[in-house]
Amino acid sequence: MTKDMITAGTGRLAHAQPDHPPVARPKIGILVANLGTPDGYDYWSMRRYLSEFLSDKRVVDISDWIWQPLLQLVILTRRPFSSGANYKLIWNHEANESPLMTITKQQVTKLRVAAEAAYGAEVMVEFCMRYGNPTTQSVVDRMVASGCEKILFLPLYPQYAGPTSATANDAFFKALTKVNRQPAARIAPEYFDRPSYIDALAQSVERAYAGLPTRPDVLVASYHGMPQRYLLEGDPYHCQCQKTSRLLRERLGWQKGDIDTTFQSVFGREVWLKPYTVEHVAELAAAGKKNIAVISPAFSADCIETLEEINGEIREAFEHAGGEVFTYIPCLNDDDAHIAALMDVVAENLAGWIG
């Protein structure tokens, strides 16, 4: 269907019968997806969010008959209180939403402007969350109803991992099964080694270091963790994180040892990817490296894991071990260089769909 087939301003097909339902002008959709956020930090909002998140087989792949009783009867009776307290510390009270939601909206606003400048008004840019609201299904439904006959799905995860990129893709594929008129669909791949992304990271480090009175002894690149067996089962996440750190170091012109790669957010008793950030920063302090900076290259937007975990638990571990200066370098968020890098991904993956 082309734009010319729809009578301008009417939403009607040019040669359709009078009783034919209105038809939206055809569009190309860009749907970015992030992990998600609870609607509030109260007990029930946290419980709904955590139940959905921790029931995902990509996140916790334990048999339901073992995991669900433990989750519903033990973990979710207590964890919503502690998680809610942590969210309250970082909550955007003015907008009544989490920082992740605020930042994602800011990113999408800039992406809309950039997409319209590049492609015109017939490109629709929206966002969804894998867990919580807005749901992937609700946004896909809205985009299809608005005329999106082609949708590029862009998970906001620089490095690919089953518990992040793959589960976001799962939700998108599932949403497509619920619509009558399925759009053509593409999945944007991970962009962990894209030069524009690495350059955006490097610029953020350079700006942060330029504002410090003393250069940190080491930059810790802290990535979200995952069970070590995922690596052994073929998940590329660990290798992609290591490459991101290497490319960042090379772009900065630094020597080996200037950047350490670590992993945070360990959950449960299983061995996760090492070294653990919380332990490594304490070891650095004990070894005499009293001034460190921390960056989080796996997160596209600041969230509970960066604003509370890194600036809370991880900072405290460093200071308790004798560390003196701890600098957290924010995520790329809606930085113009980050938006430009995402638009590079968009442009590459819209090839053949739009001129």
KAFEN-V852829 format. One record per backbone hydrogen bond with DSSP energy under -0.5 kcal/mol. CO is the residue of the C=O (numbers start at 1). NH is the residue of the N-H. Records with the same first field share a line. If there is no record, write none. Layout:
# KAFEN-V852829
CO=NH  NH
This chain:
# KAFEN-V852829
2=5
3=6
5=7  14
7=10  11  12
11=23
12=7
13=16
17=20
27=149  150
28=124
29=31  152
30=32  126
31=154
32=128
33=156
34=130
35=131
37=133
42=46
43=47
44=48
45=49
46=50
47=51
48=52
49=53
50=54
51=55
53=56
56=59  60
63=66  67
64=68  69
66=70
67=71
68=72
69=73
70=74  75
71=76
74=77  78
75=78  79
78=81  82
79=83
80=84
81=85
82=86
83=87
84=88
85=89
86=90
87=90  91
91=93
92=96  97
97=92
98=102
99=103
100=104
101=105
102=106
103=107
104=108
105=109
106=110
107=111
108=112
109=113
110=114
111=115
112=116
113=117
114=118
115=119
116=120
120=123
122=28  124
124=30  126
126=32
128=34
129=136
131=37
134=129
135=139
136=140
137=141
138=142
139=143
140=144
141=145
142=146
143=148
144=147
147=27  149
149=184
150=29
151=153  186
152=31  154
153=155  188
154=33
155=157
156=300
158=191  192
161=164  165  166
162=167
164=168
165=169
166=170
167=171
168=172
169=173
170=174
171=175
172=176
173=177
174=177
175=178
176=179
180=182
184=151
186=153  188
191=194
194=197  198
195=199
196=200
197=201
198=202
199=203
200=204
201=205
202=206
203=207
204=208
205=209
206=210
207=211
208=211
209=212
218=220  293
219=221  260
220=222  295
221=223  262
223=264
226=273
227=230  231
228=231  232
229=233
230=235
231=234
236=240
237=241
238=242
239=243
240=244
241=245
242=246
243=247
244=248
245=249
246=250
247=251
248=252
249=253  254
255=258
258=219
260=221  262
262=223
263=277
264=225
271=228
275=263
276=280
277=281
278=282
279=283
280=284
281=285
282=286
283=287
284=289
285=288
288=290
290=324  325
291=217  218
292=327
293=220
294=329
295=222
296=299
298=300
299=332
300=333
303=306  307  308
304=308  309
305=310
306=311
308=312  313
309=314
310=315
312=316
313=317
314=318
315=319
316=320
317=321
318=323
319=322
324=326
325=292
326=328
327=294  329
328=330
329=296
332=335
335=338  339
336=340
337=341
338=342
339=343
340=344
341=345
342=346
343=347
344=348
345=349
346=350
348=351
350=353  354
